[in-house]
Amino acid sequence: MSSLLIVNAQLVNEGRIVEADVYINEGRIEAIGALTGRTASQVLDAKGRYLLPGMIDDQVHFREPGLTNKGDLITETRAAVAGGITSFLDMPNTEPPTLSNELLKEKHQLAAGRSLANYGFYLGASSENIELIKSLDVQLACGVNVFVGSSCASKLVDDPDVLREILTSSPVLVAAHCEDMPLIAENEESYRSIYGDAVPFELHGVIRSDEACYLAAARLLEVAHDCKARVHILHISSAKELELFSAASMAEKLITAEVCPHYLHFSDEDYASQQGLLKCNPAIKTIEDRAALIQGLLEGHLDIIGSAHAPHLFTEKQGSNYFKTPAGMPMVQDALLSLLENYQDGIFSLEFIVEKTSHAVAQLFSIQERGFIREGYWADLVLVDLEQPHVASQAQAFAKCAWTPYDSYPFRSSIAATLVNGELVWHEGRLLERSPRGQALQFIR
């Protein structure tokens, strides 16, 4: 493995921005500072650009195994590193669902030597695999994923006693998708009686409402508080849900929460132009919800930002049948750029973005030696250019589905370079064709 010297960088790390050089050897950061005179086999001049820890995405659906017509570990990690994501945690709703140690091992085998980014995988929770959860190999799984009141029927968990047993049995963090399915079904039937199958996509946020999200999350948190369990609530999408979360340092919290870039960028007004392309679960809601989520992040009610990357084929998203249009969007390539728009608007600082996309994720999931620019840590880094615009387009989308909800959006920043384990994998607008260097993430247990 060659050495690399990054010079003249503006390092964004642990609440500070400082100019420094970074020397990388054998995949790790060996030295940080004024490194004049240090030699390396490769030198990268970062003058005028900002060096961040690579984004650690706590929620992706990379579709392998079983759904590889939509995406796989090669195509989706190409998109991820093009977007500055250096590590990801993949959800269990594949075919078959990841509900056992054996299936976790198979996912690790699929990723080894094929993934461009570092990887971790969730075990799915169901009422049938609680004994397995108790004996889970804690290095095989980044966390346990539970669907509370959701549409993923194979893993639907609503019984408070089952939830309690999962929360008290899991040796790793439990991350939950919360939507109340009975209320959603009632809303669906109400609007189907009016519109048939051609329900306007503008009603998606009304059907999968803030109340549906709130009810399911509140049900889970009541159990979690009662048994003093750690729970992480995924993809908060509404102002109403924020009532459930306290503002405190993450180290003091048993209950943490994630928000996603699309809830901070889009609103229900965008359904008119985007139609089914913007359909995702939970639904993108109102402008007021978007503003509240941004404020909730700034005030510490929301702890991390993950992409919820969930690709479907462009043709699947084009129909007028609301009920047949699948929910989910490809997000990894544009997630960080979308957040940098908030920086350009003076809402988020770079230090804040790094905290929510890297530092806090590494801490929450106890990821070893990643998420910070520190000597001795793995060199997972992203170099961003805040002066070089980038217009998103379907033609430049690396995900297998080959589209982006940000098509034609003029981002004011760009991803200049991405390093995974010290190797340049993305540089100046192109993927570097090298052997995939992604590693299995290690966890401090």
DRENVO-720392 format. One record per residue (C-alpha): residue number from 1; residue in three letters; z, x, y. Coordinates in nm, 4 decimals, always signed. Layout:
nr;rest;z;x;y
NUM;ALA;Z;X;Y $
...
***
This chain:
nr;rest;z;x;y
1;MET;+0.0000;+0.0000;+0.0000 $
2;SER;-0.1058;+0.1492;+0.3341 $
3;SER;+0.1134;+0.1935;+0.6400 $
4;LEU;+0.0515;+0.0021;+0.9624 $
5;LEU;+0.1677;+0.0663;+1.3169 $
6;ILE;+0.1644;-0.2201;+1.5662 $
7;VAL;+0.1860;-0.0880;+1.9227 $
8;ASN;+0.2498;-0.2481;+2.2636 $
9;ALA;+0.3659;-0.5792;+2.1207 $
10;GLN;+0.5816;-0.8360;+2.2952 $
11;LEU;+0.8312;-0.9051;+2.0166 $
12;VAL;+0.9678;-1.2610;+2.0062 $
13;ASN;+1.2752;-1.2490;+1.7885 $
14;GLU;+1.6343;-1.3764;+1.7780 $
15;GLY;+1.6286;-1.5294;+2.1239 $
16;ARG;+1.4705;-1.2356;+2.3074 $
17;ILE;+1.1293;-1.1038;+2.4075 $
18;VAL;+1.1025;-0.7251;+2.4255 $
19;GLU;+0.8132;-0.4829;+2.4296 $
20;ALA;+0.8186;-0.2638;+2.1220 $
21;ASP;+0.6184;-0.0998;+1.8470 $
22;VAL;+0.6614;-0.1917;+1.4804 $
23;TYR;+0.6043;+0.0506;+1.1932 $
24;ILE;+0.5344;-0.1070;+0.8556 $
25;ASN;+0.5392;+0.0810;+0.5275 $
26;GLU;+0.5220;-0.0464;+0.1698 $
27;GLY;+0.5124;-0.4012;+0.2984 $
28;ARG;+0.8376;-0.3813;+0.4939 $
29;ILE;+0.9347;-0.3197;+0.8550 $
30;GLU;+1.0570;+0.0382;+0.8614 $
31;ALA;+1.1109;+0.0935;+1.2337 $
32;ILE;+1.1133;-0.1046;+1.5601 $
33;GLY;+1.1160;+0.0512;+1.9073 $
34;ALA;+0.9239;+0.3051;+2.1124 $
35;LEU;+0.7418;+0.4800;+1.8290 $
36;THR;+0.5249;+0.7246;+2.0233 $
37;GLY;+0.4095;+0.9975;+1.7895 $
38;ARG;+0.4504;+0.7918;+1.4733 $
39;THR;+0.1339;+0.7976;+1.2627 $
40;ALA;+0.0046;+0.5378;+1.0213 $
41;SER;-0.3064;+0.4773;+0.8158 $
42;GLN;-0.3847;+0.1787;+1.0396 $
43;VAL;-0.2976;+0.1052;+1.4025 $
44;LEU;-0.3064;-0.2401;+1.5626 $
45;ASP;-0.2878;-0.2539;+1.9427 $
46;ALA;-0.1101;-0.5762;+2.0406 $
47;LYS;-0.1218;-0.5228;+2.4164 $
48;GLY;-0.0975;-0.8520;+2.6030 $
49;ARG;-0.0099;-1.0441;+2.2867 $
50;TYR;+0.3107;-1.1736;+2.1314 $
51;LEU;+0.4376;-1.0772;+1.7877 $
52;LEU;+0.6357;-1.3509;+1.6092 $
53;PRO;+0.7882;-1.3802;+1.2637 $
54;GLY;+0.5380;-1.5692;+1.0518 $
55;MET;+0.5986;-1.9425;+1.0288 $
56;ILE;+0.7843;-2.0511;+0.7138 $
57;ASP;+0.6568;-2.3993;+0.6351 $
58;ASP;+0.9273;-2.6011;+0.4601 $
59;GLN;+0.6995;-2.8868;+0.3544 $
60;VAL;+0.3450;-2.8670;+0.2205 $
61;HIS;+0.1489;-3.0557;-0.0431 $
62;PHE;-0.1009;-2.8011;-0.1748 $
63;ARG;-0.2138;-3.0418;-0.4524 $
64;GLU;-0.2151;-2.7986;-0.7447 $
65;PRO;-0.1950;-2.8809;-1.0316 $
66;GLY;-0.3802;-3.2028;-1.0982 $
67;LEU;-0.5226;-3.2897;-0.7566 $
68;THR;-0.7346;-2.9816;-0.6937 $
69;ASN;-1.0317;-3.1820;-0.5680 $
70;LYS;-0.8230;-3.2202;-0.2492 $
71;GLY;-0.6753;-2.8699;-0.2270 $
72;ASP;-0.5456;-2.5763;-0.4278 $
73;LEU;-0.3307;-2.2683;-0.3827 $
74;ILE;-0.6271;-2.0541;-0.2794 $
75;THR;-0.7915;-2.2830;-0.0244 $
76;GLU;-0.4729;-2.4122;+0.1339 $
77;THR;-0.3147;-2.0688;+0.1722 $
78;ARG;-0.6347;-1.9473;+0.3358 $
79;ALA;-0.5857;-2.2226;+0.5909 $
80;ALA;-0.2154;-2.1393;+0.6188 $
81;VAL;-0.2559;-1.7712;+0.7049 $
82;ALA;-0.5374;-1.8553;+0.9479 $
83;GLY;-0.2738;-2.0659;+1.1233 $
84;GLY;+0.0025;-1.8028;+1.1222 $
85;ILE;+0.1992;-1.9440;+0.8271 $
86;THR;+0.3154;-1.6627;+0.5997 $
87;SER;+0.5414;-1.8547;+0.3570 $
88;PHE;+0.5456;-2.2122;+0.2311 $
89;LEU;+0.7604;-2.4477;+0.0244 $
90;ASP;+0.5468;-2.6811;-0.1848 $
91;MET;+0.6400;-3.0383;-0.2719 $
92;PRO;+0.6602;-3.1732;-0.6297 $
93;ASN;+0.4252;-3.4740;-0.6065 $
94;THR;+0.1436;-3.3125;-0.8031 $
95;GLU;-0.0053;-3.4281;-1.1358 $
96;PRO;+0.2130;-3.4123;-1.3340 $
97;PRO;+0.5096;-3.4305;-1.0919 $
98;THR;+0.7213;-3.1152;-1.0914 $
99;LEU;+1.0265;-3.2538;-1.2688 $
100;SER;+1.1247;-2.9682;-1.5023 $
101;ASN;+1.1901;-2.5939;-1.5178 $
102;GLU;+0.8772;-2.5565;-1.7301 $
103;LEU;+0.6574;-2.7191;-1.4657 $
104;LEU;+0.8205;-2.5052;-1.1956 $
105;LYS;+0.7328;-2.1957;-1.3989 $
106;GLU;+0.3749;-2.3168;-1.4323 $
107;LYS;+0.3481;-2.3509;-1.0547 $
108;HIS;+0.4784;-1.9965;-1.0088 $
109;GLN;+0.2185;-1.8749;-1.2572 $
110;LEU;-0.0561;-2.0599;-1.0716 $
111;ALA;+0.0472;-1.8992;-0.7413 $
112;ALA;+0.0898;-1.5427;-0.8671 $
113;GLY;-0.2114;-1.3339;-0.7689 $
114;ARG;-0.3852;-1.6315;-0.6045 $
115;SER;-0.1739;-1.7327;-0.3054 $
116;LEU;-0.2383;-1.5531;+0.0221 $
117;ALA;+0.1071;-1.6563;+0.1475 $
118;ASN;+0.4554;-1.6287;-0.0014 $
119;TYR;+0.5605;-1.9306;-0.2024 $
120;GLY;+0.8473;-2.1481;-0.3145 $
121;PHE;+0.8486;-2.4805;-0.4977 $
122;TYR;+1.0679;-2.7901;-0.4970 $
123;LEU;+1.1921;-2.9604;-0.8101 $
124;GLY;+1.1416;-3.3351;-0.7906 $
125;ALA;+1.4448;-3.5564;-0.8503 $
126;SER;+1.4421;-3.8747;-1.0539 $
127;SER;+1.7009;-4.0841;-1.2303 $
128;GLU;+1.5818;-3.9270;-1.5579 $
129;ASN;+1.6229;-3.5547;-1.4830 $
130;ILE;+1.9759;-3.5284;-1.3430 $
131;GLU;+2.0945;-3.3127;-1.6334 $
132;LEU;+1.8121;-3.0707;-1.5584 $
133;ILE;+1.9122;-3.0590;-1.1912 $
134;LYS;+2.2593;-2.9529;-1.2958 $
135;SER;+2.1217;-2.6584;-1.4940 $
136;LEU;+1.8354;-2.5721;-1.2573 $
137;ASP;+1.7223;-2.2096;-1.2383 $
138;VAL;+1.8061;-2.1534;-0.8717 $
139;GLN;+1.5417;-1.8831;-0.8255 $
140;LEU;+1.2671;-2.1107;-0.9556 $
141;ALA;+1.3263;-2.3844;-0.6960 $
142;CYS;+1.3651;-2.3645;-0.3190 $
143;GLY;+1.5262;-2.7087;-0.3228 $
144;VAL;+1.5377;-3.0508;-0.4851 $
145;ASN;+1.3168;-3.3215;-0.3361 $
146;VAL;+1.4241;-3.6847;-0.3521 $
147;PHE;+1.2310;-3.9924;-0.2365 $
148;VAL;+1.4668;-4.2581;-0.1047 $
149;GLY;+1.3055;-4.6006;-0.0813 $
150;SER;+0.9615;-4.4414;-0.0690 $
151;SER;+0.6194;-4.5234;-0.2114 $
152;CYS;+0.6233;-4.2374;-0.4624 $
153;ALA;+0.7287;-4.4623;-0.7490 $
154;SER;+0.7637;-4.1921;-1.0150 $
155;LYS;+1.0442;-4.0340;-0.8153 $
156;LEU;+1.1816;-4.3335;-0.6296 $
157;VAL;+1.5617;-4.3165;-0.6124 $
158;ASP;+1.7491;-4.6054;-0.4499 $
159;ASP;+2.0630;-4.6507;-0.6576 $
160;PRO;+2.3614;-4.5126;-0.4578 $
161;ASP;+2.5279;-4.3918;-0.7778 $
162;VAL;+2.2157;-4.1989;-0.8794 $
163;LEU;+2.1875;-4.0531;-0.5290 $
164;ARG;+2.5514;-3.9476;-0.5434 $
165;GLU;+2.5006;-3.7756;-0.8784 $
166;ILE;+2.1909;-3.5906;-0.7519 $
167;LEU;+2.3691;-3.4749;-0.4358 $
168;THR;+2.6816;-3.3589;-0.6171 $
169;SER;+2.4912;-3.2017;-0.9078 $
170;SER;+2.2233;-3.0026;-0.7243 $
171;PRO;+2.2934;-2.6292;-0.6944 $
172;VAL;+2.0281;-2.6062;-0.4196 $
173;LEU;+1.9507;-2.7929;-0.0983 $
174;VAL;+1.8389;-3.1547;-0.1391 $
175;ALA;+1.5469;-3.2493;+0.0886 $
176;ALA;+1.4684;-3.6183;+0.1238 $
177;HIS;+1.1762;-3.8404;+0.2216 $
178;CYS;+1.3274;-4.1638;+0.3552 $
179;GLU;+1.1414;-4.4921;+0.4021 $
180;ASP;+1.2627;-4.8362;+0.2930 $
181;MET;+0.9941;-4.9716;+0.0628 $
182;PRO;+1.1058;-5.3381;+0.0498 $
183;LEU;+1.0794;-5.3658;+0.4285 $
184;ILE;+0.7428;-5.1864;+0.4282 $
185;ALA;+0.6115;-5.4196;+0.1548 $
186;GLU;+0.7237;-5.7206;+0.3576 $
187;ASN;+0.5435;-5.5861;+0.6664 $
188;GLU;+0.2300;-5.5132;+0.4649 $
189;GLU;+0.2112;-5.8650;+0.3278 $
190;SER;+0.2697;-6.0157;+0.6704 $
191;TYR;-0.0269;-5.8306;+0.8206 $
192;ARG;-0.2424;-5.8707;+0.5105 $
193;SER;-0.2090;-6.2464;+0.5555 $
194;ILE;-0.3645;-6.2074;+0.8998 $
195;TYR;-0.6243;-5.9310;+0.8504 $
196;GLY;-0.6863;-5.9083;+0.4765 $
197;ASP;-0.7463;-5.5499;+0.3689 $
198;ALA;-0.8846;-5.4532;+0.7123 $
199;VAL;-0.5457;-5.4198;+0.8810 $
200;PRO;-0.6013;-5.2210;+1.2043 $
201;PHE;-0.4793;-4.8639;+1.1666 $
202;GLU;-0.3048;-4.9101;+1.5018 $
203;LEU;-0.0470;-5.1162;+1.3097 $
204;HIS;+0.0458;-4.8362;+1.0702 $
205;GLY;+0.3521;-4.7443;+1.2773 $
206;VAL;+0.4572;-5.1087;+1.2863 $
207;ILE;+0.4197;-5.1550;+0.9114 $
208;ARG;+0.5923;-4.8271;+0.8216 $
209;SER;+0.8344;-4.8865;+1.1033 $
210;ASP;+1.1183;-4.6947;+1.2625 $
211;GLU;+1.3542;-4.9473;+1.1034 $
212;ALA;+1.2179;-4.8639;+0.7566 $
213;CYS;+1.2801;-4.4936;+0.8177 $
214;TYR;+1.6237;-4.5565;+0.9617 $
215;LEU;+1.7441;-4.7849;+0.6819 $
216;ALA;+1.6546;-4.5439;+0.4022 $
217;ALA;+1.7940;-4.2382;+0.5830 $
218;ALA;+2.1162;-4.4208;+0.6713 $
219;ARG;+2.1572;-4.5260;+0.3071 $
220;LEU;+2.1243;-4.1667;+0.1907 $
221;LEU;+2.3477;-4.0229;+0.4613 $
222;GLU;+2.6230;-4.2720;+0.3846 $
223;VAL;+2.6356;-4.1306;+0.0317 $
224;ALA;+2.6019;-3.7723;+0.1570 $
225;HIS;+2.8879;-3.8070;+0.4052 $
226;ASP;+3.1059;-3.9692;+0.1419 $
227;CYS;+3.0632;-3.6837;-0.1048 $
228;LYS;+3.0328;-3.4114;+0.1634 $
229;ALA;+2.6930;-3.2985;+0.0344 $
230;ARG;+2.4274;-3.0970;+0.2137 $
231;VAL;+2.1135;-3.2984;+0.2804 $
232;HIS;+1.7945;-3.2159;+0.4668 $
233;ILE;+1.5932;-3.5147;+0.5948 $
234;LEU;+1.2197;-3.4523;+0.6147 $
235;HIS;+0.9671;-3.5555;+0.8814 $
236;ILE;+1.1717;-3.7531;+1.1326 $
237;SER;+0.9244;-3.9707;+1.3206 $
238;SER;+1.1157;-4.2024;+1.5555 $
239;ALA;+1.3760;-4.2202;+1.8285 $
240;LYS;+1.5845;-4.4608;+1.6209 $
241;GLU;+1.6396;-4.2044;+1.3443 $
242;LEU;+1.7814;-3.9553;+1.5926 $
243;GLU;+2.0933;-4.1718;+1.6109 $
244;LEU;+2.1825;-4.0400;+1.2643 $
245;PHE;+2.1946;-3.6713;+1.3528 $
246;SER;+2.4488;-3.4673;+1.5430 $
247;ALA;+2.3727;-3.1827;+1.7802 $
248;ALA;+2.5464;-2.8690;+1.6570 $
249;SER;+2.4599;-2.5222;+1.5402 $
250;MET;+2.2894;-2.5350;+1.2025 $
251;ALA;+2.5676;-2.3305;+1.0440 $
252;GLU;+2.8098;-2.6165;+1.1175 $
253;LYS;+2.5926;-2.8926;+0.9735 $
254;LEU;+2.5878;-3.0534;+0.6335 $
255;ILE;+2.3054;-3.2827;+0.7481 $
256;THR;+1.9897;-3.1225;+0.8897 $
257;ALA;+1.6541;-3.2667;+0.9866 $
258;GLU;+1.2889;-3.1681;+1.0180 $
259;VAL;+1.0159;-3.2878;+1.2507 $
260;CYS;+0.6433;-3.2162;+1.2239 $
261;PRO;+0.3866;-3.1042;+1.4843 $
262;HIS;+0.1790;-3.4224;+1.4584 $
263;TYR;+0.4765;-3.6347;+1.5659 $
264;LEU;+0.5098;-3.4099;+1.8712 $
265;HIS;+0.1380;-3.4206;+1.9581 $
266;PHE;-0.0130;-3.7585;+1.8661 $
267;SER;+0.1017;-4.1159;+1.9324 $
268;ASP;-0.0055;-4.4642;+1.8230 $
269;GLU;-0.2578;-4.4637;+2.1074 $
270;ASP;-0.4613;-4.2082;+1.9083 $
271;TYR;-0.5261;-4.4469;+1.6181 $
272;ALA;-0.8023;-4.6127;+1.8215 $
273;SER;-1.0171;-4.2990;+1.8016 $
274;GLN;-0.8799;-4.1364;+1.4855 $
275;GLN;-0.8444;-4.4463;+1.2656 $
276;GLY;-0.7588;-4.3556;+0.9054 $
277;LEU;-0.7654;-3.9820;+0.9752 $
278;LEU;-0.4299;-4.0200;+1.1481 $
279;LYS;-0.2677;-4.2207;+0.8705 $
280;CYS;+0.0331;-4.0364;+0.7302 $
281;ASN;+0.3742;-4.1293;+0.5958 $
282;PRO;+0.6033;-4.1672;+0.7789 $
283;ALA;+0.3682;-4.3066;+1.0411 $
284;ILE;+0.2973;-4.1535;+1.3803 $
285;LYS;+0.4660;-4.3916;+1.6209 $
286;THR;+0.4834;-4.4547;+1.9969 $
287;ILE;+0.4646;-4.2325;+2.3031 $
288;GLU;+0.8331;-4.3083;+2.3568 $
289;ASP;+0.9125;-4.1894;+2.0048 $
290;ARG;+0.7170;-3.8702;+2.0650 $
291;ALA;+0.9118;-3.7995;+2.3838 $
292;ALA;+1.2415;-3.8674;+2.2081 $
293;LEU;+1.1555;-3.6294;+1.9233 $
294;ILE;+1.0737;-3.3502;+2.1667 $
295;GLN;+1.4033;-3.4126;+2.3425 $
296;GLY;+1.5827;-3.4306;+2.0091 $
297;LEU;+1.4506;-3.0873;+1.9201 $
298;LEU;+1.5553;-2.9404;+2.2531 $
299;GLU;+1.9046;-3.0881;+2.2219 $
300;GLY;+1.9589;-2.9625;+1.8673 $
301;HIS;+1.9501;-3.2931;+1.6805 $
302;LEU;+1.6437;-3.1726;+1.4890 $
303;ASP;+1.6692;-2.8343;+1.3237 $
304;ILE;+1.3324;-2.7145;+1.1989 $
305;ILE;+0.9598;-2.7862;+1.2248 $
306;GLY;+0.7386;-2.8114;+0.9155 $
307;SER;+0.3748;-2.9110;+0.8854 $
308;ALA;+0.3868;-3.1789;+0.6085 $
309;HIS;+0.0351;-3.0590;+0.5202 $
310;ALA;-0.1087;-3.3252;+0.2869 $
311;PRO;-0.4880;-3.3053;+0.2521 $
312;HIS;-0.7190;-3.5835;+0.1402 $
313;LEU;-1.0974;-3.5804;+0.1288 $
314;PHE;-1.2729;-3.6744;+0.4519 $
315;THR;-1.4623;-3.9503;+0.2688 $
316;GLU;-1.1326;-4.1005;+0.1476 $
317;LYS;-1.0101;-4.1284;+0.5062 $
318;GLN;-1.3235;-4.2941;+0.6452 $
319;GLY;-1.3062;-4.6498;+0.5119 $
320;SER;-1.1905;-4.9618;+0.6946 $
321;ASN;-0.9624;-5.0729;+0.4095 $
322;TYR;-0.6179;-4.9882;+0.5437 $
323;PHE;-0.4488;-5.0163;+0.2048 $
324;LYS;-0.6944;-4.7916;+0.0189 $
325;THR;-0.6937;-4.5168;+0.2814 $
326;PRO;-0.4546;-4.2456;+0.1567 $
327;ALA;-0.1773;-4.1174;+0.3817 $
328;GLY;-0.1678;-3.7511;+0.4787 $
329;MET;-0.3466;-3.4907;+0.6891 $
330;PRO;-0.4351;-3.1203;+0.6623 $
331;MET;-0.2025;-2.9442;+0.9061 $
332;VAL;-0.1271;-2.5813;+0.8184 $
333;GLN;-0.4136;-2.4243;+1.0117 $
334;ASP;-0.3301;-2.5961;+1.3403 $
335;ALA;+0.0472;-2.6549;+1.3211 $
336;LEU;+0.1584;-2.3443;+1.5110 $
337;LEU;-0.1236;-2.3758;+1.7651 $
338;SER;-0.0142;-2.7352;+1.8264 $
339;LEU;+0.3414;-2.6181;+1.8998 $
340;LEU;+0.2100;-2.3504;+2.1354 $
341;GLU;+0.0628;-2.6329;+2.3427 $
342;ASN;+0.4234;-2.7329;+2.4160 $
343;TYR;+0.4828;-2.3762;+2.5310 $
344;GLN;+0.1752;-2.3892;+2.7533 $
345;ASP;+0.3124;-2.7110;+2.9050 $
346;GLY;+0.6461;-2.5455;+2.9803 $
347;ILE;+0.8405;-2.7575;+2.7285 $
348;PHE;+0.9237;-2.5073;+2.4518 $
349;SER;+0.9886;-2.1373;+2.4977 $
350;LEU;+0.8387;-1.8927;+2.2500 $
351;GLU;+1.1897;-1.8024;+2.1390 $
352;PHE;+1.2567;-2.1704;+2.0689 $
353;ILE;+0.9395;-2.2096;+1.8625 $
354;VAL;+1.0315;-1.9028;+1.6559 $
355;GLU;+1.3816;-2.0399;+1.6005 $
356;LYS;+1.2540;-2.3746;+1.4720 $
357;THR;+0.9625;-2.2470;+1.2596 $
358;SER;+1.1043;-1.9271;+1.1146 $
359;HIS;+1.4659;-1.8227;+1.1803 $
360;ALA;+1.6214;-2.1627;+1.1081 $
361;VAL;+1.4030;-2.2249;+0.8016 $
362;ALA;+1.5013;-1.8913;+0.6466 $
363;GLN;+1.8667;-1.9694;+0.7130 $
364;LEU;+1.8549;-2.3279;+0.5892 $
365;PHE;+1.6902;-2.2398;+0.2585 $
366;SER;+1.8718;-1.9042;+0.2211 $
367;ILE;+1.5446;-1.7110;+0.1991 $
368;GLN;+1.6028;-1.3426;+0.1436 $
369;GLU;+1.4725;-1.0801;+0.3905 $
370;ARG;+1.2222;-1.3005;+0.5694 $
371;GLY;+1.2076;-1.5096;+0.8862 $
372;PHE;+1.3111;-1.2346;+1.1302 $
373;ILE;+1.1621;-0.9169;+1.2731 $
374;ARG;+1.4230;-0.6765;+1.1406 $
375;GLU;+1.4130;-0.3294;+0.9936 $
376;GLY;+1.4159;-0.3545;+0.6163 $
377;TYR;+1.2724;-0.7080;+0.6126 $
378;TRP;+0.9324;-0.7948;+0.4712 $
379;ALA;+0.6600;-0.7700;+0.7339 $
380;ASP;+0.5536;-1.1352;+0.7575 $
381;LEU;+0.4226;-1.1523;+1.1122 $
382;VAL;+0.1868;-1.3445;+1.3362 $
383;LEU;+0.0279;-1.2103;+1.6533 $
384;VAL;-0.0562;-1.4844;+1.9029 $
385;ASP;-0.2803;-1.4602;+2.2066 $
386;LEU;-0.1638;-1.7000;+2.4760 $
387;GLU;-0.4630;-1.6248;+2.6984 $
388;GLN;-0.7411;-1.6748;+2.4430 $
389;PRO;-0.8333;-2.0420;+2.3946 $
390;HIS;-0.9434;-2.1800;+2.0581 $
391;VAL;-1.1248;-2.5087;+2.0043 $
392;ALA;-1.0393;-2.6633;+1.6687 $
393;SER;-1.3328;-2.7894;+1.4639 $
394;GLN;-1.4145;-2.9268;+1.1213 $
395;ALA;-1.6582;-2.6388;+1.0712 $
396;GLN;-1.3760;-2.3848;+1.0997 $
397;ALA;-1.1289;-2.5695;+0.8765 $
398;PHE;-1.0361;-2.3576;+0.5735 $
399;ALA;-0.8545;-2.6317;+0.3800 $
400;LYS;-1.0609;-2.7620;+0.0884 $
401;CYS;-1.0917;-3.1057;+0.2495 $
402;ALA;-1.2711;-2.9314;+0.5406 $
403;TRP;-1.1445;-3.1379;+0.8335 $
404;THR;-0.8670;-3.1370;+1.0915 $
405;PRO;-0.7054;-3.4172;+1.2956 $
406;TYR;-0.7322;-3.1793;+1.5929 $
407;ASP;-1.1136;-3.1677;+1.5794 $
408;SER;-1.2535;-3.0682;+1.9227 $
409;TYR;-0.9054;-3.0197;+2.0681 $
410;PRO;-0.9052;-2.7216;+2.3123 $
411;PHE;-0.5971;-2.5218;+2.2146 $
412;ARG;-0.4973;-2.2838;+2.4924 $
413;SER;-0.3783;-2.0173;+2.2478 $
414;SER;-0.5133;-1.8532;+1.9340 $
415;ILE;-0.3885;-1.6736;+1.6239 $
416;ALA;-0.5015;-1.3129;+1.6660 $
417;ALA;-0.3595;-1.1736;+1.3420 $
418;THR;-0.1425;-1.2674;+1.0448 $
419;LEU;+0.0364;-1.0210;+0.8182 $
420;VAL;+0.1827;-1.1100;+0.4792 $
421;ASN;+0.4037;-0.8457;+0.3204 $
422;GLY;+0.2651;-0.5870;+0.5599 $
423;GLU;-0.1031;-0.6575;+0.4908 $
424;LEU;-0.3437;-0.7999;+0.7457 $
425;VAL;-0.4837;-1.1195;+0.5951 $
426;TRP;-0.6231;-1.2754;+0.9136 $
427;HIS;-0.7606;-1.0774;+1.2079 $
428;GLU;-0.9650;-1.1725;+1.5114 $
429;GLY;-1.0973;-1.4998;+1.3766 $
430;ARG;-1.1697;-1.4056;+1.0171 $
431;LEU;-0.9999;-1.3874;+0.6821 $
432;LEU;-0.9853;-1.0390;+0.5354 $
433;GLU;-1.1135;-1.0436;+0.1792 $
434;ARG;-0.8377;-0.8630;-0.0038 $
435;SER;-0.6397;-0.9359;-0.3170 $
436;PRO;-0.3861;-1.2086;-0.2401 $
437;ARG;-0.0517;-1.0522;-0.1493 $
438;GLY;+0.1733;-1.3574;-0.1542 $
439;GLN;+0.5027;-1.3171;-0.3387 $
440;ALA;+0.7538;-1.5590;-0.4852 $
441;LEU;+1.0262;-1.6106;-0.2266 $
442;GLN;+1.3706;-1.4913;-0.3278 $
443;PHE;+1.6790;-1.6928;-0.2386 $
444;ILE;+2.0340;-1.5899;-0.1668 $
445;ARG;+2.2371;-1.8046;-0.4057 $
***
